[in-house]
Amino acid sequence: MKCQICDKEITNEYFIGVNGNICADCLKELMSYHVLKQLGLIKNIKGD
């Protein structure tokens, strides 16, 4: 599965966005990672 923003392969944590999955690295750059993680919206490719 690939990140909708950077087009890199997702190998760990990700967010299921409206237009596709977003990797944790892009979320950190967008300053959204920690908020989404606290809300339980960050998924892990290895399973939760």
mmCIF entry with sequence, helices, sheets and N, C-alpha, C, O atoms, coordinates in Angstrom:
data_MODEL
# 
_entry.id   MODEL 
# 
_entity.id                         1 
_entity.type                       polymer 
_entity.pdbx_number_of_molecules   1 
# 
_entity_poly.entity_id                      1 
_entity_poly.type                           'polypeptide(L)' 
_entity_poly.nstd_linkage                   no 
_entity_poly.nstd_monomer                   no 
_entity_poly.pdbx_seq_one_letter_code       MKCQICDKEITNEYFIGVNGNICADCLKELMSYHVLKQLGLIKNIKGD 
_entity_poly.pdbx_seq_one_letter_code_can   MKCQICDKEITNEYFIGVNGNICADCLKELMSYHVLKQLGLIKNIKGD 
_entity_poly.pdbx_strand_id                 A 
# 
loop_
_entity_poly_seq.entity_id 
_entity_poly_seq.num 
_entity_poly_seq.mon_id 
_entity_poly_seq.hetero 
1 1  MET n 
1 2  LYS n 
1 3  CYS n 
1 4  GLN n 
1 5  ILE n 
1 6  CYS n 
1 7  ASP n 
1 8  LYS n 
1 9  GLU n 
1 10 ILE n 
1 11 THR n 
1 12 ASN n 
1 13 GLU n 
1 14 TYR n 
1 15 PHE n 
1 16 ILE n 
1 17 GLY n 
1 18 VAL n 
1 19 ASN n 
1 20 GLY n 
1 21 ASN n 
1 22 ILE n 
1 23 CYS n 
1 24 ALA n 
1 25 ASP n 
1 26 CYS n 
1 27 LEU n 
1 28 LYS n 
1 29 GLU n 
1 30 LEU n 
1 31 MET n 
1 32 SER n 
1 33 TYR n 
1 34 HIS n 
1 35 VAL n 
1 36 LEU n 
1 37 LYS n 
1 38 GLN n 
1 39 LEU n 
1 40 GLY n 
1 41 LEU n 
1 42 ILE n 
1 43 LYS n 
1 44 ASN n 
1 45 ILE n 
1 46 LYS n 
1 47 GLY n 
1 48 ASP n 
# 
_struct_asym.id          A 
_struct_asym.entity_id   1 
# 
loop_
_struct_conf.conf_type_id 
_struct_conf.id 
_struct_conf.pdbx_PDB_helix_id 
_struct_conf.beg_label_comp_id 
_struct_conf.beg_label_asym_id 
_struct_conf.beg_label_seq_id 
_struct_conf.pdbx_beg_PDB_ins_code 
_struct_conf.end_label_comp_id 
_struct_conf.end_label_asym_id 
_struct_conf.end_label_seq_id 
_struct_conf.pdbx_end_PDB_ins_code 
_struct_conf.beg_auth_comp_id 
_struct_conf.beg_auth_asym_id 
_struct_conf.beg_auth_seq_id 
_struct_conf.end_auth_comp_id 
_struct_conf.end_auth_asym_id 
_struct_conf.end_auth_seq_id 
_struct_conf.pdbx_PDB_helix_class 
_struct_conf.details 
_struct_conf.pdbx_PDB_helix_length 
HELX_P HELX_P1 AA1 ALA A 24 ? GLU A 29 ? ALA A 24 GLU A 29 1 ? 6 
HELX_P HELX_P2 AA2 TYR A 33 ? GLN A 38 ? TYR A 33 GLN A 38 1 ? 6 
# 
_struct_conf_type.id          HELX_P 
_struct_conf_type.criteria    ? 
_struct_conf_type.reference   ? 
# 
_struct_sheet.id               AA1 
_struct_sheet.type             ? 
_struct_sheet.number_strands   3 
_struct_sheet.details          ? 
# 
loop_
_struct_sheet_order.sheet_id 
_struct_sheet_order.range_id_1 
_struct_sheet_order.range_id_2 
_struct_sheet_order.offset 
_struct_sheet_order.sense 
AA1 1 2 ? anti-parallel 
AA1 2 3 ? anti-parallel 
# 
loop_
_struct_sheet_range.sheet_id 
_struct_sheet_range.id 
_struct_sheet_range.beg_label_comp_id 
_struct_sheet_range.beg_label_asym_id 
_struct_sheet_range.beg_label_seq_id 
_struct_sheet_range.pdbx_beg_PDB_ins_code 
_struct_sheet_range.end_label_comp_id 
_struct_sheet_range.end_label_asym_id 
_struct_sheet_range.end_label_seq_id 
_struct_sheet_range.pdbx_end_PDB_ins_code 
_struct_sheet_range.beg_auth_comp_id 
_struct_sheet_range.beg_auth_asym_id 
_struct_sheet_range.beg_auth_seq_id 
_struct_sheet_range.end_auth_comp_id 
_struct_sheet_range.end_auth_asym_id 
_struct_sheet_range.end_auth_seq_id 
AA1 1 ASN A 21 ? CYS A 23 ? ASN A 21 CYS A 23 
AA1 2 GLU A 13 ? ILE A 16 ? GLU A 13 ILE A 16 
AA1 3 ILE A 42 ? ASN A 44 ? ILE A 42 ASN A 44 
# 
loop_
_atom_site.group_PDB 
_atom_site.id 
_atom_site.type_symbol 
_atom_site.label_atom_id 
_atom_site.label_alt_id 
_atom_site.label_comp_id 
_atom_site.label_asym_id 
_atom_site.label_entity_id 
_atom_site.label_seq_id 
_atom_site.pdbx_PDB_ins_code 
_atom_site.Cartn_x 
_atom_site.Cartn_y 
_atom_site.Cartn_z 
_atom_site.occupancy 
_atom_site.B_iso_or_equiv 
_atom_site.pdbx_formal_charge 
_atom_site.auth_seq_id 
_atom_site.auth_comp_id 
_atom_site.auth_asym_id 
_atom_site.auth_atom_id 
_atom_site.pdbx_PDB_model_num 
ATOM 1   N N  . MET A 1 1  ? 0.853   -1.166 0.000  1.00 0.00 ? 1  MET A N  1 
ATOM 2   C CA . MET A 1 1  ? 0.000   0.000  0.000  1.00 0.00 ? 1  MET A CA 1 
ATOM 3   C C  . MET A 1 1  ? 0.899   1.228  0.000  1.00 0.00 ? 1  MET A C  1 
ATOM 4   O O  . MET A 1 1  ? 1.947   1.231  0.645  1.00 0.00 ? 1  MET A O  1 
ATOM 5   N N  . LYS A 1 2  ? 0.494   2.274  -0.722 1.00 0.00 ? 2  LYS A N  1 
ATOM 6   C CA . LYS A 1 2  ? 1.313   3.483  -0.869 1.00 0.00 ? 2  LYS A CA 1 
ATOM 7   C C  . LYS A 1 2  ? 0.649   4.690  -0.212 1.00 0.00 ? 2  LYS A C  1 
ATOM 8   O O  . LYS A 1 2  ? -0.574  4.768  -0.099 1.00 0.00 ? 2  LYS A O  1 
ATOM 9   N N  . CYS A 1 3  ? 1.490   5.622  0.214  1.00 0.00 ? 3  CYS A N  1 
ATOM 10  C CA . CYS A 1 3  ? 1.032   6.873  0.817  1.00 0.00 ? 3  CYS A CA 1 
ATOM 11  C C  . CYS A 1 3  ? 0.446   7.775  -0.275 1.00 0.00 ? 3  CYS A C  1 
ATOM 12  O O  . CYS A 1 3  ? 1.026   7.916  -1.352 1.00 0.00 ? 3  CYS A O  1 
ATOM 13  N N  . GLN A 1 4  ? -0.678  8.367  0.007  1.00 0.00 ? 4  GLN A N  1 
ATOM 14  C CA . GLN A 1 4  ? -1.352  9.259  -0.937 1.00 0.00 ? 4  GLN A CA 1 
ATOM 15  C C  . GLN A 1 4  ? -0.556  10.539 -1.180 1.00 0.00 ? 4  GLN A C  1 
ATOM 16  O O  . GLN A 1 4  ? -0.667  11.136 -2.250 1.00 0.00 ? 4  GLN A O  1 
ATOM 17  N N  . ILE A 1 5  ? 0.240   10.967 -0.206 1.00 0.00 ? 5  ILE A N  1 
ATOM 18  C CA . ILE A 1 5  ? 0.964   12.232 -0.323 1.00 0.00 ? 5  ILE A CA 1 
ATOM 19  C C  . ILE A 1 5  ? 2.343   12.057 -0.949 1.00 0.00 ? 5  ILE A C  1 
ATOM 20  O O  . ILE A 1 5  ? 2.666   12.725 -1.931 1.00 0.00 ? 5  ILE A O  1 
ATOM 21  N N  . CYS A 1 6  ? 3.164   11.160 -0.385 1.00 0.00 ? 6  CYS A N  1 
ATOM 22  C CA . CYS A 1 6  ? 4.551   11.030 -0.860 1.00 0.00 ? 6  CYS A CA 1 
ATOM 23  C C  . CYS A 1 6  ? 4.755   9.864  -1.825 1.00 0.00 ? 6  CYS A C  1 
ATOM 24  O O  . CYS A 1 6  ? 5.826   9.745  -2.421 1.00 0.00 ? 6  CYS A O  1 
ATOM 25  N N  . ASP A 1 7  ? 3.766   9.015  -1.988 1.00 0.00 ? 7  ASP A N  1 
ATOM 26  C CA . ASP A 1 7  ? 3.789   7.879  -2.905 1.00 0.00 ? 7  ASP A CA 1 
ATOM 27  C C  . ASP A 1 7  ? 4.794   6.798  -2.516 1.00 0.00 ? 7  ASP A C  1 
ATOM 28  O O  . ASP A 1 7  ? 5.118   5.934  -3.331 1.00 0.00 ? 7  ASP A O  1 
ATOM 29  N N  . LYS A 1 8  ? 5.295   6.837  -1.262 1.00 0.00 ? 8  LYS A N  1 
ATOM 30  C CA . LYS A 1 8  ? 6.200   5.786  -0.780 1.00 0.00 ? 8  LYS A CA 1 
ATOM 31  C C  . LYS A 1 8  ? 5.370   4.618  -0.248 1.00 0.00 ? 8  LYS A C  1 
ATOM 32  O O  . LYS A 1 8  ? 4.211   4.781  0.133  1.00 0.00 ? 8  LYS A O  1 
ATOM 33  N N  . GLU A 1 9  ? 5.986   3.446  -0.233 1.00 0.00 ? 9  GLU A N  1 
ATOM 34  C CA . GLU A 1 9  ? 5.338   2.258  0.311  1.00 0.00 ? 9  GLU A CA 1 
ATOM 35  C C  . GLU A 1 9  ? 5.191   2.408  1.826  1.00 0.00 ? 9  GLU A C  1 
ATOM 36  O O  . GLU A 1 9  ? 6.148   2.774  2.508  1.00 0.00 ? 9  GLU A O  1 
ATOM 37  N N  . ILE A 1 10 ? 4.012   2.131  2.348  1.00 0.00 ? 10 ILE A N  1 
ATOM 38  C CA . ILE A 1 10 ? 3.762   2.216  3.790  1.00 0.00 ? 10 ILE A CA 1 
ATOM 39  C C  . ILE A 1 10 ? 4.186   0.891  4.416  1.00 0.00 ? 10 ILE A C  1 
ATOM 40  O O  . ILE A 1 10 ? 3.716   -0.175 4.017  1.00 0.00 ? 10 ILE A O  1 
ATOM 41  N N  . THR A 1 11 ? 5.083   0.973  5.405  1.00 0.00 ? 11 THR A N  1 
ATOM 42  C CA . THR A 1 11 ? 5.598   -0.240 6.041  1.00 0.00 ? 11 THR A CA 1 
ATOM 43  C C  . THR A 1 11 ? 5.264   -0.323 7.523  1.00 0.00 ? 11 THR A C  1 
ATOM 44  O O  . THR A 1 11 ? 5.559   -1.335 8.160  1.00 0.00 ? 11 THR A O  1 
ATOM 45  N N  . ASN A 1 12 ? 4.658   0.715  8.087  1.00 0.00 ? 12 ASN A N  1 
ATOM 46  C CA . ASN A 1 12 ? 4.383   0.712  9.516  1.00 0.00 ? 12 ASN A CA 1 
ATOM 47  C C  . ASN A 1 12 ? 3.052   1.404  9.786  1.00 0.00 ? 12 ASN A C  1 
ATOM 48  O O  . ASN A 1 12 ? 2.008   0.908  9.360  1.00 0.00 ? 12 ASN A O  1 
ATOM 49  N N  . GLU A 1 13 ? 3.065   2.517  10.471 1.00 0.00 ? 13 GLU A N  1 
ATOM 50  C CA . GLU A 1 13 ? 1.837   3.209  10.841 1.00 0.00 ? 13 GLU A CA 1 
ATOM 51  C C  . GLU A 1 13 ? 1.318   4.085  9.710  1.00 0.00 ? 13 GLU A C  1 
ATOM 52  O O  . GLU A 1 13 ? 2.080   4.608  8.897  1.00 0.00 ? 13 GLU A O  1 
ATOM 53  N N  . TYR A 1 14 ? -0.021  4.229  9.684  1.00 0.00 ? 14 TYR A N  1 
ATOM 54  C CA . TYR A 1 14 ? -0.651  5.049  8.661  1.00 0.00 ? 14 TYR A CA 1 
ATOM 55  C C  . TYR A 1 14 ? -2.017  5.520  9.130  1.00 0.00 ? 14 TYR A C  1 
ATOM 56  O O  . TYR A 1 14 ? -2.555  5.004  10.110 1.00 0.00 ? 14 TYR A O  1 
ATOM 57  N N  . PHE A 1 15 ? -2.568  6.482  8.442  1.00 0.00 ? 15 PHE A N  1 
ATOM 58  C CA . PHE A 1 15 ? -3.901  7.019  8.709  1.00 0.00 ? 15 PHE A CA 1 
ATOM 59  C C  . PHE A 1 15 ? -4.750  6.790  7.469  1.00 0.00 ? 15 PHE A C  1 
ATOM 60  O O  . PHE A 1 15 ? -4.304  7.027  6.346  1.00 0.00 ? 15 PHE A O  1 
ATOM 61  N N  . ILE A 1 16 ? -5.984  6.325  7.682  1.00 0.00 ? 16 ILE A N  1 
ATOM 62  C CA . ILE A 1 16 ? -6.896  6.119  6.561  1.00 0.00 ? 16 ILE A CA 1 
ATOM 63  C C  . ILE A 1 16 ? -7.619  7.432  6.316  1.00 0.00 ? 16 ILE A C  1 
ATOM 64  O O  . ILE A 1 16 ? -8.560  7.775  7.031  1.00 0.00 ? 16 ILE A O  1 
ATOM 65  N N  . GLY A 1 17 ? -7.177  8.162  5.304  1.00 0.00 ? 17 GLY A N  1 
ATOM 66  C CA . GLY A 1 17 ? -7.769  9.446  4.955  1.00 0.00 ? 17 GLY A CA 1 
ATOM 67  C C  . GLY A 1 17 ? -8.924  9.290  3.983  1.00 0.00 ? 17 GLY A C  1 
ATOM 68  O O  . GLY A 1 17 ? -9.183  8.190  3.496  1.00 0.00 ? 17 GLY A O  1 
ATOM 69  N N  . VAL A 1 18 ? -9.604  10.359 3.703  1.00 0.00 ? 18 VAL A N  1 
ATOM 70  C CA . VAL A 1 18 ? -10.738 10.347 2.788  1.00 0.00 ? 18 VAL A CA 1 
ATOM 71  C C  . VAL A 1 18 ? -10.308 9.938  1.382  1.00 0.00 ? 18 VAL A C  1 
ATOM 72  O O  . VAL A 1 18 ? -11.006 9.178  0.710  1.00 0.00 ? 18 VAL A O  1 
ATOM 73  N N  . ASN A 1 19 ? -9.162  10.440 0.941  1.00 0.00 ? 19 ASN A N  1 
ATOM 74  C CA . ASN A 1 19 ? -8.683  10.165 -0.416 1.00 0.00 ? 19 ASN A CA 1 
ATOM 75  C C  . ASN A 1 19 ? -7.646  9.059  -0.482 1.00 0.00 ? 19 ASN A C  1 
ATOM 76  O O  . ASN A 1 19 ? -7.123  8.778  -1.561 1.00 0.00 ? 19 ASN A O  1 
ATOM 77  N N  . GLY A 1 20 ? -7.333  8.426  0.635  1.00 0.00 ? 20 GLY A N  1 
ATOM 78  C CA . GLY A 1 20 ? -6.351  7.343  0.650  1.00 0.00 ? 20 GLY A CA 1 
ATOM 79  C C  . GLY A 1 20 ? -5.541  7.345  1.930  1.00 0.00 ? 20 GLY A C  1 
ATOM 80  O O  . GLY A 1 20 ? -5.736  8.187  2.807  1.00 0.00 ? 20 GLY A O  1 
ATOM 81  N N  . ASN A 1 21 ? -4.638  6.399  2.024  1.00 0.00 ? 21 ASN A N  1 
ATOM 82  C CA . ASN A 1 21 ? -3.811  6.240  3.217  1.00 0.00 ? 21 ASN A CA 1 
ATOM 83  C C  . ASN A 1 21 ? -2.663  7.239  3.229  1.00 0.00 ? 21 ASN A C  1 
ATOM 84  O O  . ASN A 1 21 ? -2.105  7.577  2.185  1.00 0.00 ? 21 ASN A O  1 
ATOM 85  N N  . ILE A 1 22 ? -2.317  7.710  4.437  1.00 0.00 ? 22 ILE A N  1 
ATOM 86  C CA . ILE A 1 22 ? -1.228  8.665  4.619  1.00 0.00 ? 22 ILE A CA 1 
ATOM 87  C C  . ILE A 1 22 ? -0.253  8.085  5.627  1.00 0.00 ? 22 ILE A C  1 
ATOM 88  O O  . ILE A 1 22 ? -0.650  7.677  6.719  1.00 0.00 ? 22 ILE A O  1 
ATOM 89  N N  . CYS A 1 23 ? 1.032   8.047  5.259  1.00 0.00 ? 23 CYS A N  1 
ATOM 90  C CA . CYS A 1 23 ? 2.044   7.454  6.138  1.00 0.00 ? 23 CYS A CA 1 
ATOM 91  C C  . CYS A 1 23 ? 2.325   8.354  7.352  1.00 0.00 ? 23 CYS A C  1 
ATOM 92  O O  . CYS A 1 23 ? 2.012   9.544  7.347  1.00 0.00 ? 23 CYS A O  1 
ATOM 93  N N  . ALA A 1 24 ? 2.917   7.760  8.379  1.00 0.00 ? 24 ALA A N  1 
ATOM 94  C CA . ALA A 1 24 ? 3.217   8.484  9.615  1.00 0.00 ? 24 ALA A CA 1 
ATOM 95  C C  . ALA A 1 24 ? 4.197   9.630  9.373  1.00 0.00 ? 24 ALA A C  1 
ATOM 96  O O  . ALA A 1 24 ? 4.088   10.678 10.011 1.00 0.00 ? 24 ALA A O  1 
ATOM 97  N N  . ASP A 1 25 ? 5.148   9.445  8.464  1.00 0.00 ? 25 ASP A N  1 
ATOM 98  C CA . ASP A 1 25 ? 6.128   10.500 8.180  1.00 0.00 ? 25 ASP A CA 1 
ATOM 99  C C  . ASP A 1 25 ? 5.448   11.754 7.634  1.00 0.00 ? 25 ASP A C  1 
ATOM 100 O O  . ASP A 1 25 ? 5.768   12.862 8.063  1.00 0.00 ? 25 ASP A O  1 
ATOM 101 N N  . CYS A 1 26 ? 4.526   11.598 6.705  1.00 0.00 ? 26 CYS A N  1 
ATOM 102 C CA . CYS A 1 26 ? 3.799   12.752 6.155  1.00 0.00 ? 26 CYS A CA 1 
ATOM 103 C C  . CYS A 1 26 ? 2.914   13.392 7.211  1.00 0.00 ? 26 CYS A C  1 
ATOM 104 O O  . CYS A 1 26 ? 2.786   14.616 7.255  1.00 0.00 ? 26 CYS A O  1 
ATOM 105 N N  . LEU A 1 27 ? 2.302   12.576 8.063  1.00 0.00 ? 27 LEU A N  1 
ATOM 106 C CA . LEU A 1 27 ? 1.465   13.126 9.135  1.00 0.00 ? 27 LEU A CA 1 
ATOM 107 C C  . LEU A 1 27 ? 2.297   13.953 10.107 1.00 0.00 ? 27 LEU A C  1 
ATOM 108 O O  . LEU A 1 27 ? 1.841   14.988 10.594 1.00 0.00 ? 27 LEU A O  1 
ATOM 109 N N  . LYS A 1 28 ? 3.520   13.497 10.390 1.00 0.00 ? 28 LYS A N  1 
ATOM 110 C CA . LYS A 1 28 ? 4.406   14.246 11.284 1.00 0.00 ? 28 LYS A CA 1 
ATOM 111 C C  . LYS A 1 28 ? 4.788   15.577 10.664 1.00 0.00 ? 28 LYS A C  1 
ATOM 112 O O  . LYS A 1 28 ? 4.867   16.587 11.362 1.00 0.00 ? 28 LYS A O  1 
ATOM 113 N N  . GLU A 1 29 ? 5.025   15.589 9.354  1.00 0.00 ? 29 GLU A N  1 
ATOM 114 C CA . GLU A 1 29 ? 5.345   16.840 8.661  1.00 0.00 ? 29 GLU A CA 1 
ATOM 115 C C  . GLU A 1 29 ? 4.158   17.793 8.674  1.00 0.00 ? 29 GLU A C  1 
ATOM 116 O O  . GLU A 1 29 ? 4.335   19.011 8.716  1.00 0.00 ? 29 GLU A O  1 
ATOM 117 N N  . LEU A 1 30 ? 2.954   17.243 8.636  1.00 0.00 ? 30 LEU A N  1 
ATOM 118 C CA . LEU A 1 30 ? 1.739   18.064 8.647  1.00 0.00 ? 30 LEU A CA 1 
ATOM 119 C C  . LEU A 1 30 ? 1.291   18.429 10.065 1.00 0.00 ? 30 LEU A C  1 
ATOM 120 O O  . LEU A 1 30 ? 0.270   19.090 10.254 1.00 0.00 ? 30 LEU A O  1 
ATOM 121 N N  . MET A 1 31 ? 2.082   17.983 11.070 1.00 0.00 ? 31 MET A N  1 
ATOM 122 C CA . MET A 1 31 ? 1.788   18.247 12.483 1.00 0.00 ? 31 MET A CA 1 
ATOM 123 C C  . MET A 1 31 ? 0.462   17.627 12.935 1.00 0.00 ? 31 MET A C  1 
ATOM 124 O O  . MET A 1 31 ? -0.202  18.167 13.821 1.00 0.00 ? 31 MET A O  1 
ATOM 125 N N  . SER A 1 32 ? 0.079   16.517 12.343 1.00 0.00 ? 32 SER A N  1 
ATOM 126 C CA . SER A 1 32 ? -1.189  15.869 12.671 1.00 0.00 ? 32 SER A CA 1 
ATOM 127 C C  . SER A 1 32 ? -1.018  14.529 13.375 1.00 0.00 ? 32 SER A C  1 
ATOM 128 O O  . SER A 1 32 ? -1.972  14.009 13.953 1.00 0.00 ? 32 SER A O  1 
ATOM 129 N N  . TYR A 1 33 ? 0.165   13.973 13.334 1.00 0.00 ? 33 TYR A N  1 
ATOM 130 C CA . TYR A 1 33 ? 0.403   12.613 13.811 1.00 0.00 ? 33 TYR A CA 1 
ATOM 131 C C  . TYR A 1 33 ? -0.022  12.399 15.261 1.00 0.00 ? 33 TYR A C  1 
ATOM 132 O O  . TYR A 1 33 ? -0.783  11.473 15.544 1.00 0.00 ? 33 TYR A O  1 
ATOM 133 N N  . HIS A 1 34 ? 0.451   13.233 16.182 1.00 0.00 ? 34 HIS A N  1 
ATOM 134 C CA . HIS A 1 34 ? 0.209   12.998 17.610 1.00 0.00 ? 34 HIS A CA 1 
ATOM 135 C C  . HIS A 1 34 ? -1.268  13.131 17.977 1.00 0.00 ? 34 HIS A C  1 
ATOM 136 O O  . HIS A 1 34 ? -1.764  12.381 18.819 1.00 0.00 ? 34 HIS A O  1 
ATOM 137 N N  . VAL A 1 35 ? -1.963  14.058 17.366 1.00 0.00 ? 35 VAL A N  1 
ATOM 138 C CA . VAL A 1 35 ? -3.395  14.226 17.631 1.00 0.00 ? 35 VAL A CA 1 
ATOM 139 C C  . VAL A 1 35 ? -4.166  13.003 17.151 1.00 0.00 ? 35 VAL A C  1 
ATOM 140 O O  . VAL A 1 35 ? -5.004  12.467 17.877 1.00 0.00 ? 35 VAL A O  1 
ATOM 141 N N  . LEU A 1 36 ? -3.884  12.565 15.932 1.00 0.00 ? 36 LEU A N  1 
ATOM 142 C CA . LEU A 1 36 ? -4.570  11.396 15.389 1.00 0.00 ? 36 LEU A CA 1 
ATOM 143 C C  . LEU A 1 36 ? -4.229  10.134 16.173 1.00 0.00 ? 36 LEU A C  1 
ATOM 144 O O  . LEU A 1 36 ? -5.089  9.275  16.364 1.00 0.00 ? 36 LEU A O  1 
ATOM 145 N N  . LYS A 1 37 ? -2.984  10.013 16.628 1.00 0.00 ? 37 LYS A N  1 
ATOM 146 C CA . LYS A 1 37 ? -2.554  8.859  17.431 1.00 0.00 ? 37 LYS A CA 1 
ATOM 147 C C  . LYS A 1 37 ? -3.325  8.815  18.751 1.00 0.00 ? 37 LYS A C  1 
ATOM 148 O O  . LYS A 1 37 ? -3.784  7.750  19.164 1.00 0.00 ? 37 LYS A O  1 
ATOM 149 N N  . GLN A 1 38 ? -3.470  9.966  19.414 1.00 0.00 ? 38 GLN A N  1 
ATOM 150 C CA . GLN A 1 38 ? -4.211  10.033 20.675 1.00 0.00 ? 38 GLN A CA 1 
ATOM 151 C C  . GLN A 1 38 ? -5.681  9.680  20.490 1.00 0.00 ? 38 GLN A C  1 
ATOM 152 O O  . GLN A 1 38 ? -6.305  9.117  21.389 1.00 0.00 ? 38 GLN A O  1 
ATOM 153 N N  . LEU A 1 39 ? -6.227  10.006 19.339 1.00 0.00 ? 39 LEU A N  1 
ATOM 154 C CA . LEU A 1 39 ? -7.625  9.689  19.053 1.00 0.00 ? 39 LEU A CA 1 
ATOM 155 C C  . LEU A 1 39 ? -7.822  8.235  18.617 1.00 0.00 ? 39 LEU A C  1 
ATOM 156 O O  . LEU A 1 39 ? -8.955  7.791  18.433 1.00 0.00 ? 39 LEU A O  1 
ATOM 157 N N  . GLY A 1 40 ? -6.733  7.502  18.454 1.00 0.00 ? 40 GLY A N  1 
ATOM 158 C CA . GLY A 1 40 ? -6.811  6.101  18.054 1.00 0.00 ? 40 GLY A CA 1 
ATOM 159 C C  . GLY A 1 40 ? -7.080  5.914  16.570 1.00 0.00 ? 40 GLY A C  1 
ATOM 160 O O  . GLY A 1 40 ? -7.560  4.858  16.157 1.00 0.00 ? 40 GLY A O  1 
ATOM 161 N N  . LEU A 1 41 ? -6.777  6.918  15.767 1.00 0.00 ? 41 LEU A N  1 
ATOM 162 C CA . LEU A 1 41 ? -7.057  6.850  14.336 1.00 0.00 ? 41 LEU A CA 1 
ATOM 163 C C  . LEU A 1 41 ? -5.862  6.410  13.491 1.00 0.00 ? 41 LEU A C  1 
ATOM 164 O O  . LEU A 1 41 ? -5.988  6.244  12.278 1.00 0.00 ? 41 LEU A O  1 
ATOM 165 N N  . ILE A 1 42 ? -4.695  6.219  14.131 1.00 0.00 ? 42 ILE A N  1 
ATOM 166 C CA . ILE A 1 42 ? -3.505  5.756  13.424 1.00 0.00 ? 42 ILE A CA 1 
ATOM 167 C C  . ILE A 1 42 ? -3.527  4.222  13.409 1.00 0.00 ? 42 ILE A C  1 
ATOM 168 O O  . ILE A 1 42 ? -3.657  3.593  14.458 1.00 0.00 ? 42 ILE A O  1 
ATOM 169 N N  . LYS A 1 43 ? -3.403  3.636  12.244 1.00 0.00 ? 43 LYS A N  1 
ATOM 170 C CA . LYS A 1 43 ? -3.397  2.192  12.089 1.00 0.00 ? 43 LYS A CA 1 
ATOM 171 C C  . LYS A 1 43 ? -1.963  1.717  11.883 1.00 0.00 ? 43 LYS A C  1 
ATOM 172 O O  . LYS A 1 43 ? -1.087  2.503  11.520 1.00 0.00 ? 43 LYS A O  1 
ATOM 173 N N  . ASN A 1 44 ? -1.732  0.439  12.115 1.00 0.00 ? 44 ASN A N  1 
ATOM 174 C CA . ASN A 1 44 ? -0.401  -0.141 11.905 1.00 0.00 ? 44 ASN A CA 1 
ATOM 175 C C  . ASN A 1 44 ? -0.522  -1.240 10.870 1.00 0.00 ? 44 ASN A C  1 
ATOM 176 O O  . ASN A 1 44 ? -1.405  -2.091 10.971 1.00 0.00 ? 44 ASN A O  1 
ATOM 177 N N  . ILE A 1 45 ? 0.342   -1.235 9.890  1.00 0.00 ? 45 ILE A N  1 
ATOM 178 C CA . ILE A 1 45 ? 0.309   -2.210 8.794  1.00 0.00 ? 45 ILE A CA 1 
ATOM 179 C C  . ILE A 1 45 ? 0.475   -3.631 9.343  1.00 0.00 ? 45 ILE A C  1 
ATOM 180 O O  . ILE A 1 45 ? 0.017   -4.592 8.724  1.00 0.00 ? 45 ILE A O  1 
ATOM 181 N N  . LYS A 1 46 ? 1.129   -3.765 10.504 1.00 0.00 ? 46 LYS A N  1 
ATOM 182 C CA . LYS A 1 46 ? 1.367   -5.084 11.100 1.00 0.00 ? 46 LYS A CA 1 
ATOM 183 C C  . LYS A 1 46 ? 0.171   -5.570 11.904 1.00 0.00 ? 46 LYS A C  1 
ATOM 184 O O  . LYS A 1 46 ? 0.182   -6.696 12.403 1.00 0.00 ? 46 LYS A O  1 
ATOM 185 N N  . GLY A 1 47 ? -0.853  -4.747 12.038 1.00 0.00 ? 47 GLY A N  1 
ATOM 186 C CA . GLY A 1 47 ? -2.048  -5.113 12.800 1.00 0.00 ? 47 GLY A CA 1 
ATOM 187 C C  . GLY A 1 47 ? -2.083  -4.409 14.134 1.00 0.00 ? 47 GLY A C  1 
ATOM 188 O O  . GLY A 1 47 ? -1.043  -4.070 14.699 1.00 0.00 ? 47 GLY A O  1 
ATOM 189 N N  . ASP A 1 48 ? -3.285  -4.189 14.634 1.00 0.00 ? 48 ASP A N  1 
ATOM 190 C CA . ASP A 1 48 ? -3.440  -3.481 15.921 1.00 0.00 ? 48 ASP A CA 1 
ATOM 191 C C  . ASP A 1 48 ? -3.713  -4.449 17.044 1.00 0.00 ? 48 ASP A C  1 
ATOM 192 O O  . ASP A 1 48 ? -3.870  -4.034 18.192 1.00 0.00 ? 48 ASP A O  1 
# 
